[in-house]
Amino acid sequence: MIKIEAIFRPERVNAVTDSLVAAGVTGFHYQNITGQGQQQGVEVITGRGSQTATRSAVSKTLLVTIVSNDKKDKVVDAIISSTRTGGIGDGKIFISEVSDIIRVRTGETGEEAI
C-alpha cells in the first residue's frame, strides 16, 4: 500500500477529484494549505491603482490518498494530467510506503481496510 500526497493549484480541485474517481479511487481527502516552494511567491495588485506587493506564501491544495501498489501509476497519471499547466507552481507529488491500515469501525486491516 502506498500513500500519495499531491500539492497543486486550488482551482484544479474539481479536475483532480474527477480524475481520481475515473481512476477508481473514491477514498481521499484534501485541505487548503499555504506555503512556499520554487515559485517564491506571487505578485498581487493591492488597493486602487497599480501598486503591487509580493506574497511569499501561495495558496495550494494538499490531497492525500492511500491506494494499493498496483494503482500507483494510474493515480499518479490522473493527478498529473489534471494539474499540469506547464507553468511554475503546478505542484508536487510525494509517494511513501504504508505499513498497515486499520479500519476502526470493523477492525479490518491491510488492503481490506482501504
Backbone as JSON Lines, residues from 0, in Angstrom:
{"i":0,"aa":"M","n":[0.85,-1.17,0.0],"ca":[0.0,0.0,0.0],"c":[0.89,1.23,0.0]}
{"i":1,"aa":"I","n":[0.42,2.26,-0.67],"ca":[1.19,3.49,-0.73],"c":[0.31,4.69,-0.41]}
{"i":2,"aa":"K","n":[0.96,5.71,0.11],"ca":[0.3,6.97,0.4],"c":[0.76,7.97,-0.64]}
{"i":3,"aa":"I","n":[-0.19,8.61,-1.29],"ca":[0.12,9.62,-2.3],"c":[-0.37,10.96,-1.78]}
{"i":4,"aa":"E","n":[0.55,11.91,-1.68],"ca":[0.22,13.27,-1.27],"c":[0.55,14.18,-2.45]}
{"i":5,"aa":"A","n":[-0.42,14.97,-2.87],"ca":[-0.22,15.86,-4.01],"c":[-0.53,17.29,-3.59]}
{"i":6,"aa":"I","n":[0.37,18.19,-3.94],"ca":[0.16,19.62,-3.7],"c":[-0.02,20.26,-5.07]}
{"i":7,"aa":"F","n":[-1.09,21.01,-5.24],"ca":[-1.38,21.61,-6.54],"c":[-2.22,22.88,-6.38]}
{"i":8,"aa":"R","n":[-2.48,23.53,-7.49],"ca":[-3.26,24.78,-7.5],"c":[-4.69,24.52,-7.05]}
{"i":9,"aa":"P","n":[-5.24,25.39,-6.18],"ca":[-6.59,25.16,-5.66],"c":[-7.68,25.12,-6.73]}
{"i":10,"aa":"E","n":[-7.49,25.84,-7.81],"ca":[-8.52,25.85,-8.85],"c":[-8.61,24.54,-9.62]}
{"i":11,"aa":"R","n":[-7.7,23.62,-9.37],"ca":[-7.68,22.33,-10.05],"c":[-8.36,21.22,-9.24]}
{"i":12,"aa":"V","n":[-8.93,21.54,-8.08],"ca":[-9.52,20.51,-7.19],"c":[-10.58,19.68,-7.91]}
{"i":13,"aa":"N","n":[-11.51,20.31,-8.58],"ca":[-12.58,19.56,-9.24],"c":[-12.03,18.64,-10.33]}
{"i":14,"aa":"A","n":[-11.07,19.12,-11.1],"ca":[-10.48,18.29,-12.15],"c":[-9.75,17.09,-11.55]}
{"i":15,"aa":"V","n":[-9.04,17.31,-10.44],"ca":[-8.31,16.21,-9.8],"c":[-9.27,15.19,-9.22]}
{"i":16,"aa":"T","n":[-10.29,15.63,-8.51],"ca":[-11.23,14.67,-7.92],"c":[-11.96,13.88,-9.0]}
{"i":17,"aa":"D","n":[-12.33,14.52,-10.11],"ca":[-12.98,13.81,-11.21],"c":[-12.03,12.76,-11.8]}
{"i":18,"aa":"S","n":[-10.76,13.11,-11.95],"ca":[-9.77,12.17,-12.49],"c":[-9.54,10.99,-11.56]}
{"i":19,"aa":"L","n":[-9.51,11.25,-10.25],"ca":[-9.32,10.17,-9.29],"c":[-10.51,9.21,-9.29]}
{"i":20,"aa":"V","n":[-11.71,9.75,-9.31],"ca":[-12.9,8.9,-9.34],"c":[-12.91,8.06,-10.62]}
{"i":21,"aa":"A","n":[-12.52,8.66,-11.76],"ca":[-12.44,7.93,-13.02],"c":[-11.37,6.83,-12.96]}
{"i":22,"aa":"A","n":[-10.34,7.04,-12.15],"ca":[-9.27,6.05,-11.99],"c":[-9.63,4.98,-10.97]}
{"i":23,"aa":"G","n":[-10.81,5.08,-10.36],"ca":[-11.26,4.07,-9.41],"c":[-10.91,4.36,-7.97]}
{"i":24,"aa":"V","n":[-10.5,5.6,-7.67],"ca":[-10.15,5.98,-6.29],"c":[-11.29,6.83,-5.74]}
{"i":25,"aa":"T","n":[-11.94,6.32,-4.7],"ca":[-13.03,7.09,-4.1],"c":[-12.68,7.59,-2.71]}
{"i":26,"aa":"G","n":[-11.61,7.07,-2.12],"ca":[-11.22,7.48,-0.78],"c":[-10.03,8.42,-0.8]}
{"i":27,"aa":"F","n":[-10.28,9.67,-0.51],"ca":[-9.22,10.66,-0.43],"c":[-9.73,11.85,0.36]}
{"i":28,"aa":"H","n":[-8.83,12.69,0.81],"ca":[-9.23,13.95,1.43],"c":[-8.28,15.03,0.98]}
{"i":29,"aa":"Y","n":[-8.74,16.27,1.06],"ca":[-7.88,17.38,0.69],"c":[-8.14,18.55,1.63]}
{"i":30,"aa":"Q","n":[-7.16,19.42,1.69],"ca":[-7.28,20.6,2.53],"c":[-6.53,21.75,1.89]}
{"i":31,"aa":"N","n":[-6.96,22.95,2.2],"ca":[-6.29,24.14,1.7],"c":[-5.08,24.43,2.57]}
{"i":32,"aa":"I","n":[-3.96,24.69,1.92],"ca":[-2.72,24.97,2.63],"c":[-2.09,26.23,2.06]}
{"i":33,"aa":"T","n":[-1.12,26.76,2.75],"ca":[-0.36,27.91,2.28],"c":[1.11,27.6,2.49]}
{"i":34,"aa":"G","n":[1.92,27.91,1.5],"ca":[3.34,27.63,1.64],"c":[4.15,28.26,0.54]}
{"i":35,"aa":"Q","n":[5.42,27.89,0.53],"ca":[6.34,28.45,-0.45],"c":[7.23,27.35,-0.99]}
{"i":36,"aa":"G","n":[7.37,27.32,-2.29],"ca":[8.27,26.37,-2.95],"c":[9.15,27.12,-3.9]}
{"i":37,"aa":"Q","n":[9.46,26.5,-5.03],"ca":[10.32,27.15,-6.02],"c":[9.68,28.39,-6.62]}
{"i":38,"aa":"Q","n":[8.36,28.47,-6.54],"ca":[7.64,29.61,-7.12],"c":[8.02,30.92,-6.45]}
{"i":39,"aa":"Q","n":[8.42,30.84,-5.17],"ca":[8.89,32.02,-4.41],"c":[7.86,33.13,-4.33]}
{"i":40,"aa":"G","n":[6.59,32.78,-4.27],"ca":[5.54,33.77,-4.09],"c":[4.98,34.28,-5.4]}
{"i":41,"aa":"V","n":[4.03,35.2,-5.27],"ca":[3.37,35.77,-6.44],"c":[3.23,37.27,-6.26]}
{"i":42,"aa":"E","n":[3.12,37.97,-7.37],"ca":[2.85,39.41,-7.35],"c":[1.35,39.6,-7.32]}
{"i":43,"aa":"V","n":[0.87,40.43,-6.41],"ca":[-0.55,40.73,-6.33],"c":[-0.75,42.24,-6.39]}
{"i":44,"aa":"I","n":[-1.88,42.67,-6.97],"ca":[-2.21,44.09,-7.03],"c":[-3.0,44.43,-5.78]}
{"i":45,"aa":"T","n":[-2.57,45.47,-5.08],"ca":[-3.22,45.86,-3.84],"c":[-3.83,47.25,-3.98]}
{"i":46,"aa":"G","n":[-4.95,47.43,-3.35],"ca":[-5.58,48.75,-3.33],"c":[-6.0,49.22,-4.7]}
{"i":47,"aa":"R","n":[-6.2,50.54,-4.79],"ca":[-6.56,51.15,-6.07],"c":[-5.29,51.46,-6.84]}
{"i":48,"aa":"G","n":[-5.37,51.37,-8.12],"ca":[-4.2,51.69,-8.91],"c":[-3.35,50.49,-9.19]}
{"i":49,"aa":"S","n":[-2.09,50.76,-9.41],"ca":[-1.22,49.68,-9.87],"c":[-0.14,49.3,-8.86]}
{"i":50,"aa":"Q","n":[-0.39,49.53,-7.58],"ca":[0.6,49.11,-6.59],"c":[0.6,47.59,-6.5]}
{"i":51,"aa":"T","n":[1.8,47.03,-6.49],"ca":[1.91,45.58,-6.38],"c":[2.67,45.23,-5.12]}
{"i":52,"aa":"A","n":[2.38,44.04,-4.63],"ca":[3.08,43.51,-3.47],"c":[3.4,42.06,-3.75]}
{"i":53,"aa":"T","n":[4.45,41.56,-3.16],"ca":[4.82,40.16,-3.33],"c":[4.38,39.37,-2.1]}
{"i":54,"aa":"R","n":[3.57,38.35,-2.34],"ca":[3.18,37.44,-1.26],"c":[4.09,36.23,-1.36]}
{"i":55,"aa":"S","n":[4.86,36.0,-0.31],"ca":[5.8,34.88,-0.36],"c":[5.09,33.54,-0.19]}
{"i":56,"aa":"A","n":[3.99,33.5,0.52],"ca":[3.23,32.26,0.71],"c":[2.11,32.22,-0.32]}
{"i":57,"aa":"V","n":[1.95,31.06,-0.94],"ca":[0.98,30.88,-2.0],"c":[-0.05,29.84,-1.57]}
{"i":58,"aa":"S","n":[-1.31,30.08,-1.89],"ca":[-2.37,29.13,-1.58],"c":[-2.27,27.92,-2.49]}
{"i":59,"aa":"K","n":[-2.34,26.74,-1.9],"ca":[-2.31,25.48,-2.63],"c":[-3.32,24.53,-1.99]}
{"i":60,"aa":"T","n":[-3.52,23.38,-2.61],"ca":[-4.36,22.33,-2.06],"c":[-3.51,21.09,-1.87]}
{"i":61,"aa":"L","n":[-3.69,20.42,-0.72],"ca":[-3.0,19.17,-0.42],"c":[-4.02,18.05,-0.47]}
{"i":62,"aa":"L","n":[-3.81,17.08,-1.35],"ca":[-4.68,15.93,-1.46],"c":[-3.92,14.71,-0.96]}
{"i":63,"aa":"V","n":[-4.58,13.87,-0.17],"ca":[-3.95,12.66,0.37],"c":[-4.86,11.47,0.08]}
{"i":64,"aa":"T","n":[-4.26,10.4,-0.4],"ca":[-4.99,9.15,-0.61],"c":[-4.07,7.97,-0.35]}
{"i":65,"aa":"I","n":[-4.64,6.85,0.03],"ca":[-3.91,5.6,0.22],"c":[-4.48,4.62,-0.8]}
{"i":66,"aa":"V","n":[-3.6,4.0,-1.6],"ca":[-4.05,3.06,-2.62],"c":[-3.15,1.83,-2.61]}
{"i":67,"aa":"S","n":[-3.63,0.77,-3.25],"ca":[-2.8,-0.42,-3.38],"c":[-1.69,-0.14,-4.39]}
{"i":68,"aa":"N","n":[-0.59,-0.87,-4.29],"ca":[0.58,-0.64,-5.13],"c":[0.26,-0.71,-6.62]}
{"i":69,"aa":"D","n":[-0.67,-1.58,-7.01],"ca":[-0.97,-1.72,-8.43],"c":[-1.71,-0.52,-9.02]}
{"i":70,"aa":"K","n":[-2.27,0.34,-8.19],"ca":[-2.97,1.54,-8.67],"c":[-2.08,2.78,-8.72]}
{"i":71,"aa":"K","n":[-0.85,2.65,-8.25],"ca":[0.04,3.81,-8.13],"c":[0.18,4.59,-9.43]}
{"i":72,"aa":"D","n":[0.6,3.93,-10.5],"ca":[0.84,4.64,-11.76],"c":[-0.42,5.29,-12.31]}
{"i":73,"aa":"K","n":[-1.54,4.6,-12.2],"ca":[-2.81,5.14,-12.7],"c":[-3.21,6.4,-11.94]}
{"i":74,"aa":"V","n":[-3.03,6.38,-10.61],"ca":[-3.38,7.54,-9.78],"c":[-2.44,8.7,-10.04]}
{"i":75,"aa":"V","n":[-1.15,8.43,-10.12],"ca":[-0.18,9.49,-10.38],"c":[-0.44,10.12,-11.75]}
{"i":76,"aa":"D","n":[-0.7,9.3,-12.76],"ca":[-1.02,9.84,-14.09],"c":[-2.28,10.69,-14.07]}
{"i":77,"aa":"A","n":[-3.28,10.26,-13.31],"ca":[-4.53,11.03,-13.21],"c":[-4.28,12.39,-12.58]}
{"i":78,"aa":"I","n":[-3.46,12.43,-11.53],"ca":[-3.16,13.71,-10.87],"c":[-2.36,14.62,-11.8]}
{"i":79,"aa":"I","n":[-1.34,14.07,-12.44],"ca":[-0.51,14.88,-13.34],"c":[-1.34,15.43,-14.5]}
{"i":80,"aa":"S","n":[-2.14,14.6,-15.12],"ca":[-2.9,15.05,-16.29],"c":[-3.93,16.11,-15.93]}
{"i":81,"aa":"S","n":[-4.4,16.11,-14.7],"ca":[-5.42,17.1,-14.32],"c":[-4.85,18.34,-13.65]}
{"i":82,"aa":"T","n":[-3.55,18.36,-13.36],"ca":[-2.97,19.54,-12.71],"c":[-1.93,20.27,-13.56]}
{"i":83,"aa":"R","n":[-1.37,19.62,-14.54],"ca":[-0.26,20.22,-15.31],"c":[-0.75,21.35,-16.21]}
{"i":84,"aa":"T","n":[-0.16,22.52,-16.03],"ca":[-0.4,23.65,-16.92],"c":[0.85,23.98,-17.71]}
{"i":85,"aa":"G","n":[1.98,23.47,-17.26],"ca":[3.25,23.77,-17.9],"c":[3.97,24.96,-17.3]}
{"i":86,"aa":"G","n":[3.34,25.6,-16.34],"ca":[3.95,26.76,-15.7],"c":[4.47,26.42,-14.31]}
{"i":87,"aa":"I","n":[5.28,27.32,-13.78],"ca":[5.79,27.13,-12.43],"c":[4.62,27.18,-11.45]}
{"i":88,"aa":"G","n":[4.66,26.34,-10.42],"ca":[3.59,26.32,-9.43],"c":[2.56,25.23,-9.66]}
{"i":89,"aa":"D","n":[2.81,24.32,-10.61],"ca":[1.87,23.23,-10.86],"c":[1.78,22.26,-9.69]}
{"i":90,"aa":"G","n":[2.83,22.15,-8.89],"ca":[2.76,21.33,-7.69],"c":[3.77,20.21,-7.64]}
{"i":91,"aa":"K","n":[3.58,19.34,-6.66],"ca":[4.46,18.19,-6.43],"c":[3.62,17.01,-5.96]}
{"i":92,"aa":"I","n":[4.17,15.81,-6.18],"ca":[3.53,14.58,-5.71],"c":[4.56,13.83,-4.87]}
{"i":93,"aa":"F","n":[4.15,13.41,-3.67],"ca":[5.0,12.65,-2.77],"c":[4.39,11.27,-2.59]}
{"i":94,"aa":"I","n":[5.22,10.23,-2.69],"ca":[4.75,8.86,-2.57],"c":[5.56,8.16,-1.48]}
{"i":95,"aa":"S","n":[4.86,7.52,-0.55],"ca":[5.55,6.82,0.54],"c":[4.83,5.5,0.83]}
{"i":96,"aa":"E","n":[5.58,4.57,1.4],"ca":[5.04,3.26,1.77],"c":[4.18,3.37,3.04]}
{"i":97,"aa":"V","n":[3.14,2.58,3.1],"ca":[2.29,2.49,4.29],"c":[2.4,1.06,4.79]}
{"i":98,"aa":"S","n":[2.79,0.9,6.05],"ca":[3.0,-0.45,6.57],"c":[1.69,-1.15,6.95]}
{"i":99,"aa":"D","n":[0.69,-0.4,7.39],"ca":[-0.58,-1.03,7.76],"c":[-1.67,0.01,7.82]}
{"i":100,"aa":"I","n":[-2.9,-0.45,7.66],"ca":[-4.09,0.39,7.8],"c":[-5.07,-0.39,8.66]}
{"i":101,"aa":"I","n":[-5.76,0.3,9.54],"ca":[-6.77,-0.34,10.38],"c":[-8.06,0.47,10.26]}
{"i":102,"aa":"R","n":[-9.14,-0.19,9.86],"ca":[-10.45,0.47,9.83],"c":[-11.03,0.34,11.22]}
{"i":103,"aa":"V","n":[-11.24,1.46,11.87],"ca":[-11.68,1.48,13.26],"c":[-13.03,0.81,13.45]}
{"i":104,"aa":"R","n":[-13.97,1.08,12.57],"ca":[-15.33,0.56,12.72],"c":[-15.39,-0.95,12.74]}
{"i":105,"aa":"T","n":[-14.63,-1.63,11.84],"ca":[-14.75,-3.07,11.7],"c":[-13.53,-3.85,12.19]}
{"i":106,"aa":"G","n":[-12.4,-3.16,12.37],"ca":[-11.19,-3.83,12.77],"c":[-10.41,-4.44,11.6]}
{"i":107,"aa":"E","n":[-10.9,-4.24,10.37],"ca":[-10.19,-4.75,9.2],"c":[-8.81,-4.11,9.11]}
{"i":108,"aa":"T","n":[-7.86,-4.87,8.57],"ca":[-6.51,-4.34,8.42],"c":[-6.01,-4.56,6.99]}
{"i":109,"aa":"G","n":[-4.93,-3.86,6.66],"ca":[-4.29,-4.02,5.36],"c":[-5.16,-3.58,4.21]}
{"i":110,"aa":"E","n":[-5.06,-4.32,3.08],"ca":[-5.79,-3.99,1.85],"c":[-7.3,-3.91,2.05]}
{"i":111,"aa":"E","n":[-7.84,-4.76,2.93],"ca":[-9.29,-4.76,3.16],"c":[-9.78,-3.45,3.79]}
{"i":112,"aa":"A","n":[-8.88,-2.76,4.48],"ca":[-9.26,-1.52,5.17],"c":[-9.28,-0.31,4.23]}
{"i":113,"aa":"I","n":[-8.69,-0.47,3.04],"ca":[-8.72,0.65,2.09],"c":[-10.11,0.79,1.61]}
